[in-house]
Amino acid sequence: MKNKVHNFSAGPSILPNIVFEQASAAIKDFNNSGLSILEISHRSKDFIEVLEEARSISLDIASLNKDDYSCLFLQGGASLQFLMVAYNFLNKKAAYINTGSWSSLAIKEAKMFGDVSEIGSSADKNFNYIPNLSSINDDFDYVHITSNNTIFGTQFHSFPETTCPLFADMSSDIFSRNINFSKFDLIYAGAQKNLGPAGVTMVLIKNQLLDMVKRNVPSMLSYKVHIDKDSSYNTPPVFSIFSVLLNLRLIKSEGLESIEKRNSEKSKLIYDEIDRNKCFVGFSDINDRSHMNATFNLADGYDVEIFKSICSDNNISGINGHRSVGGFRASIYNALGIDSVITLINCMKEFESNYN
């Protein structure tokens, strides 16, 4: 049997083993139907039940009223949401807080539809912090944030107060902590971090927002059309949604408070070692460090190839940092076990011992 691989990839990322087991069984035979989950009709009773349960559980986990919010499962990733958000809701002026590459791309798309006000940015320090904007009072169509930044390793630990609709790209920290989801009028998240495999995007949307739509929106880009058609205006990604459902059941069973506690423990272990170990330097501001993506570099004078070799010998995968930051990035999503975190810390200590 092969030794365990410790997967710190930023995404597509690690999922619980039981999800792999249940999903792989469904590939062979789904619900004793004699058909694979890969070949059943998206209009069949079996899949409609999957879709309905996935939507219901998502709203339950977020403690959102089913009469006030809808849950959609769409395609195109967060990248398509950058476009859809502005196409539907940017009528005059929208506010964006720019905290990294994904925020910048969202801003780029939005500028095609109206006036975009970049009310805060951390670009001056290569996005290593979260701008301090506790209150936003201007009359915007909406305020948009990226709750967690995978590349730079920063995260909103509190959210702006505003009377405007508040939108969030939560692709990399959705359901990783217990927050007040009702503060947000629209949340979207690519599945491939904490929810499931790539290919599906969750959208939690306040139904009242549809009254804001003033332009004619193509059907595939219209939230109203997708709500009216129960996420099945076009053929939905059946297998990806089923895999998300399997994981949502686990998240609901454990509860966000427990998940947040575990994720906080894992991130604290890594950051404590980064701060203790003379060979490493953290990238992000201490107050804004992400609990999902720990970014760090080697201090001057230390051999990067030696550290990479130690990590490889211990079956650590996906640890290299993004080219925008360099160094290393440990993505510690929900399904990553604390044993993997301890293995990485031991590698950091072993590397340090070469210089004692």
C-alpha positions as CSV (number, residue, x, y, z in Angstrom):
1,M,0.0,0.0,0.0
2,K,1.3,3.4,-0.9
3,N,2.2,5.9,1.8
4,K,-0.4,8.6,2.4
5,V,0.0,11.8,0.3
6,H,-0.5,15.0,2.2
7,N,-2.4,17.2,-0.2
8,F,-1.9,21.0,0.4
9,S,-3.1,21.9,-3.1
10,A,-5.0,25.2,-3.4
11,G,-7.5,23.5,-5.6
12,P,-8.9,21.3,-6.9
13,S,-8.3,20.1,-3.4
14,I,-8.7,17.4,-0.8
15,L,-12.1,15.9,0.0
16,P,-13.1,13.4,2.8
17,N,-12.4,9.8,2.0
18,I,-16.0,8.8,2.5
19,V,-17.0,11.2,-0.3
20,F,-14.6,9.4,-2.7
21,E,-15.9,6.0,-1.6
22,Q,-19.6,6.9,-2.0
23,A,-19.1,8.9,-5.2
24,S,-17.1,6.0,-6.8
25,A,-19.7,3.5,-5.8
26,A,-22.4,5.7,-7.5
27,I,-20.3,5.7,-10.7
28,K,-20.9,2.0,-10.9
29,D,-24.5,1.9,-9.7
30,F,-26.5,4.9,-8.4
31,N,-29.4,4.1,-6.0
32,N,-29.5,0.5,-7.1
33,S,-30.9,1.8,-10.5
34,G,-28.5,-0.2,-12.6
35,L,-27.3,3.1,-14.0
36,S,-24.2,5.1,-13.2
37,I,-24.5,8.6,-11.7
38,L,-22.6,9.6,-14.9
39,E,-25.4,8.5,-17.1
40,I,-28.7,9.1,-15.3
41,S,-31.0,11.8,-16.6
42,H,-30.8,15.1,-14.9
43,R,-34.7,15.1,-15.1
44,S,-35.0,11.7,-13.4
45,K,-36.6,11.4,-10.0
46,D,-33.4,10.2,-8.5
47,F,-31.4,13.3,-9.5
48,I,-34.1,15.8,-8.8
49,E,-34.0,14.5,-5.2
50,V,-30.3,15.0,-5.2
51,L,-30.7,18.6,-6.4
52,E,-33.5,19.4,-3.9
53,E,-31.5,17.9,-1.0
54,A,-28.3,19.7,-1.9
55,R,-30.2,23.1,-2.1
56,S,-32.0,22.5,1.2
57,I,-28.9,21.4,3.1
58,S,-26.9,24.4,1.8
59,L,-29.5,26.9,3.1
60,D,-29.8,25.0,6.4
61,I,-26.0,25.1,6.9
62,A,-26.0,28.8,6.2
63,S,-29.1,29.3,8.4
64,L,-30.9,31.1,5.6
65,N,-34.7,31.2,5.3
66,K,-35.8,29.2,2.3
67,D,-38.6,31.7,1.6
68,D,-36.0,34.6,1.4
69,Y,-33.0,32.9,-0.3
70,S,-32.5,30.5,-3.2
71,C,-29.6,28.1,-3.7
72,L,-28.4,27.5,-7.3
73,F,-25.8,25.1,-8.7
74,L,-24.4,26.6,-11.9
75,Q,-21.4,26.1,-14.1
76,G,-18.5,28.4,-15.2
77,G,-16.8,28.7,-11.8
78,A,-16.4,32.0,-9.9
79,S,-15.0,33.5,-13.1
80,L,-18.5,33.4,-14.7
81,Q,-20.0,34.9,-11.5
82,F,-17.7,37.9,-11.9
83,L,-19.7,38.6,-15.1
84,M,-23.1,37.5,-14.0
85,V,-23.1,39.6,-10.9
86,A,-22.4,42.8,-12.8
87,Y,-24.7,41.9,-15.7
88,N,-27.6,41.4,-13.4
89,F,-27.1,44.0,-10.7
90,L,-24.7,46.8,-11.8
91,N,-27.0,49.5,-13.0
92,K,-25.1,52.7,-12.0
93,K,-22.3,52.2,-9.6
94,A,-20.9,49.3,-7.6
95,A,-18.2,49.1,-4.9
96,Y,-15.4,46.6,-4.9
97,I,-12.7,45.9,-2.3
98,N,-9.6,44.7,-4.1
99,T,-7.7,42.2,-2.1
100,G,-6.0,40.1,-4.8
101,S,-6.0,38.5,-8.2
102,W,-9.6,37.2,-8.1
103,S,-10.9,40.6,-6.9
104,S,-9.0,42.3,-9.7
105,L,-10.6,39.9,-12.3
106,A,-14.1,40.6,-10.8
107,I,-13.5,44.3,-11.1
108,K,-12.3,43.9,-14.7
109,E,-15.6,42.2,-15.7
110,A,-17.8,44.6,-13.8
111,K,-16.3,47.6,-15.6
112,M,-18.1,46.5,-18.8
113,F,-21.5,47.2,-17.2
114,G,-21.2,50.3,-15.2
115,D,-19.1,52.5,-12.9
116,V,-16.9,50.6,-10.5
117,S,-15.5,52.3,-7.4
118,E,-12.5,50.5,-5.9
119,I,-13.2,51.7,-2.4
120,G,-10.3,49.8,-0.9
121,S,-7.2,48.0,-2.1
122,S,-4.1,46.3,-0.7
123,A,-2.2,46.3,-4.0
124,D,0.3,48.7,-2.5
125,K,1.8,45.9,-0.5
126,N,1.2,43.0,-3.0
127,F,-2.1,42.2,-1.3
128,N,-0.6,41.0,2.0
129,Y,-3.4,42.6,4.1
130,I,-7.1,43.4,4.2
131,P,-8.0,47.1,3.8
132,N,-9.8,48.5,6.9
133,L,-13.3,49.4,5.8
134,S,-15.6,48.8,8.7
135,S,-18.4,51.0,7.3
136,I,-19.5,51.8,3.8
137,N,-22.1,54.5,3.5
138,D,-22.3,55.5,-0.1
139,D,-25.2,54.6,-2.3
140,F,-23.9,51.7,-4.4
141,D,-25.9,49.1,-6.3
142,Y,-23.8,46.6,-4.3
143,V,-20.6,46.1,-2.4
144,H,-18.4,43.1,-3.5
145,I,-15.7,41.4,-1.5
146,T,-13.6,38.3,-1.8
147,S,-13.7,36.7,1.6
148,N,-10.5,34.7,1.3
149,N,-7.6,35.1,-1.0
150,T,-5.9,31.8,-1.9
151,I,-2.9,33.3,-3.6
152,F,-1.9,35.8,-1.0
153,G,-3.2,34.1,2.1
154,T,-5.4,36.8,3.6
155,Q,-9.0,36.5,4.8
156,F,-11.7,38.8,6.1
157,H,-12.2,38.1,9.8
158,S,-15.0,40.6,10.0
159,F,-17.2,42.1,7.3
160,P,-18.0,45.6,6.3
161,E,-21.2,47.2,7.6
162,T,-23.3,48.7,4.8
163,T,-26.8,49.5,3.9
164,C,-26.1,48.4,0.3
165,P,-26.5,44.8,-0.8
166,L,-23.4,42.9,0.2
167,F,-21.9,40.3,-2.2
168,A,-19.1,37.9,-1.6
169,D,-16.9,35.5,-3.6
170,M,-16.4,32.7,-0.9
171,S,-14.9,30.2,-3.2
172,S,-12.1,29.2,-0.9
173,D,-13.7,29.5,2.5
174,I,-17.4,28.7,2.1
175,F,-18.6,26.6,5.0
176,S,-15.2,26.6,6.7
177,R,-16.4,28.7,9.6
178,N,-19.5,29.9,11.5
179,I,-20.5,33.3,10.2
180,N,-23.7,35.3,9.8
181,F,-24.5,34.4,6.2
182,S,-27.6,36.6,6.4
183,K,-25.3,39.7,6.2
184,F,-24.9,38.9,2.5
185,D,-27.4,39.3,-0.3
186,L,-25.4,37.1,-2.7
187,I,-22.7,34.6,-2.1
188,Y,-21.0,32.5,-4.8
189,A,-18.4,29.7,-4.5
190,G,-16.6,27.5,-6.9
191,A,-16.9,24.0,-5.4
192,Q,-13.3,22.9,-5.7
193,K,-12.0,24.0,-2.3
194,N,-14.3,22.9,0.5
195,L,-17.5,21.7,-1.3
196,G,-16.7,19.2,-3.9
197,P,-15.0,18.6,-7.3
198,A,-14.5,21.2,-10.0
199,G,-17.4,21.8,-12.4
200,V,-20.1,23.3,-10.3
201,T,-20.6,26.6,-8.5
202,M,-22.9,27.3,-5.6
203,V,-24.8,30.5,-5.5
204,L,-26.8,31.6,-2.4
205,I,-29.0,34.6,-3.5
206,K,-31.6,36.7,-1.8
207,N,-34.7,36.6,-3.9
208,Q,-35.5,40.3,-3.5
209,L,-32.4,41.0,-5.5
210,L,-34.2,40.1,-8.7
211,D,-36.1,43.3,-8.4
212,M,-32.8,45.1,-9.1
213,V,-32.4,43.7,-12.6
214,K,-33.0,46.5,-15.0
215,R,-31.5,45.3,-18.3
216,N,-32.3,42.4,-20.6
217,V,-30.0,39.6,-19.5
218,P,-29.3,36.5,-21.7
219,S,-31.0,33.4,-20.3
220,M,-27.8,31.6,-19.4
221,L,-26.6,34.6,-17.4
222,S,-29.9,35.4,-15.7
223,Y,-30.3,34.4,-12.0
224,K,-34.0,34.6,-12.4
225,V,-34.0,32.1,-15.2
226,H,-31.9,29.7,-13.2
227,I,-34.1,30.1,-10.2
228,D,-37.2,29.5,-12.2
229,K,-35.7,26.4,-13.8
230,D,-34.3,24.9,-10.5
231,S,-30.7,25.1,-11.7
232,S,-31.6,23.0,-14.7
233,Y,-32.1,25.5,-17.5
234,N,-29.3,23.6,-19.2
235,T,-28.0,20.2,-18.3
236,P,-26.4,20.6,-14.8
237,P,-23.2,18.9,-13.8
238,V,-24.8,15.8,-12.3
239,F,-21.8,14.1,-10.8
240,S,-20.3,17.2,-9.4
241,I,-23.6,18.2,-7.7
242,F,-24.0,14.7,-6.3
243,S,-20.4,14.8,-4.9
244,V,-21.2,18.2,-3.3
245,L,-24.3,16.7,-1.7
246,L,-22.2,13.9,-0.1
247,N,-19.9,16.5,1.4
248,L,-22.7,18.8,2.5
249,R,-24.2,16.0,4.5
250,L,-20.9,15.7,6.4
251,I,-20.7,19.4,6.9
252,K,-24.2,19.6,8.3
253,S,-23.6,16.6,10.5
254,E,-20.5,18.1,12.1
255,G,-21.6,21.7,12.2
256,L,-19.8,24.9,11.3
257,E,-18.7,25.6,14.9
258,S,-16.8,22.3,15.1
259,I,-15.4,22.8,11.6
260,E,-14.2,26.3,12.4
261,K,-12.6,25.1,15.7
262,R,-10.6,22.4,13.8
263,N,-9.6,24.7,11.0
264,S,-8.4,27.3,13.6
265,E,-6.3,24.7,15.4
266,K,-4.7,23.6,12.1
267,S,-3.9,27.1,11.0
268,K,-2.5,28.1,14.4
269,L,-0.1,25.1,14.4
270,I,1.3,26.2,11.0
271,Y,1.5,29.9,11.8
272,D,3.1,29.2,15.2
273,E,5.8,27.2,13.4
274,I,6.4,29.8,10.7
275,D,6.8,32.5,13.4
276,R,9.1,30.3,15.6
277,N,11.3,28.8,12.9
278,K,14.2,31.0,11.9
279,C,14.2,29.6,8.3
280,F,10.7,30.9,7.4
281,V,9.0,34.2,7.1
282,G,5.2,34.6,6.8
283,F,3.9,36.6,3.9
284,S,0.5,38.0,5.0
285,D,-0.1,40.5,7.7
286,I,-0.5,38.7,11.1
287,N,-4.0,40.2,11.7
288,D,-5.3,39.1,8.3
289,R,-3.9,35.7,8.0
290,S,-6.1,33.2,6.2
291,H,-7.2,30.0,8.0
292,M,-7.4,28.3,4.6
293,N,-4.2,29.3,2.9
294,A,-1.0,29.8,4.8
295,T,1.6,31.6,2.7
296,F,5.3,31.8,3.6
297,N,8.8,32.2,2.2
298,L,12.2,31.1,3.1
299,A,14.3,33.6,5.0
300,D,17.4,34.8,3.2
301,G,20.3,32.4,3.0
302,Y,18.5,29.1,3.1
303,D,18.4,26.5,0.3
304,V,15.0,26.1,-1.1
305,E,15.9,22.9,-2.9
306,I,16.7,21.2,0.4
307,F,13.3,22.1,1.9
308,K,11.5,20.9,-1.3
309,S,13.4,17.6,-1.1
310,I,12.4,17.1,2.6
311,C,8.7,17.8,1.7
312,S,8.9,15.4,-1.3
313,D,10.5,12.6,0.9
314,N,7.5,13.0,3.3
315,N,4.8,12.8,0.5
316,I,3.8,16.4,0.8
317,S,2.1,17.6,-2.4
318,G,0.9,21.0,-3.6
319,I,3.0,23.1,-1.3
320,N,4.6,25.5,-3.9
321,G,3.4,29.1,-3.7
322,H,1.7,31.0,-6.5
323,R,4.1,32.8,-8.8
324,S,2.7,36.2,-7.6
325,V,4.1,35.5,-4.1
326,G,6.7,32.8,-4.6
327,G,7.8,30.7,-1.6
328,F,5.2,28.2,-0.3
329,R,1.5,27.9,0.3
330,A,-0.2,25.4,2.6
331,S,-3.9,25.1,1.8
332,I,-5.6,23.7,4.9
333,Y,-9.2,23.2,3.7
334,N,-11.8,21.4,5.8
335,A,-10.9,17.8,4.7
336,L,-7.2,18.2,5.5
337,G,-6.3,16.2,8.6
338,I,-4.3,17.5,11.4
339,D,-1.8,14.6,10.8
340,S,-0.9,16.3,7.5
341,V,-0.3,19.6,9.2
342,I,1.9,17.9,11.8
343,T,3.9,16.2,8.9
344,L,4.5,19.6,7.3
345,I,5.6,21.1,10.6
346,N,8.0,18.2,11.2
347,C,9.5,18.9,7.7
348,M,10.0,22.5,8.6
349,K,11.7,21.5,11.8
350,E,13.9,19.0,10.0
351,F,14.9,21.7,7.5
352,E,15.8,24.0,10.4
353,S,18.0,21.3,11.9
354,N,20.3,21.5,8.9
355,Y,21.4,24.9,10.0
356,N,21.9,24.4,13.7
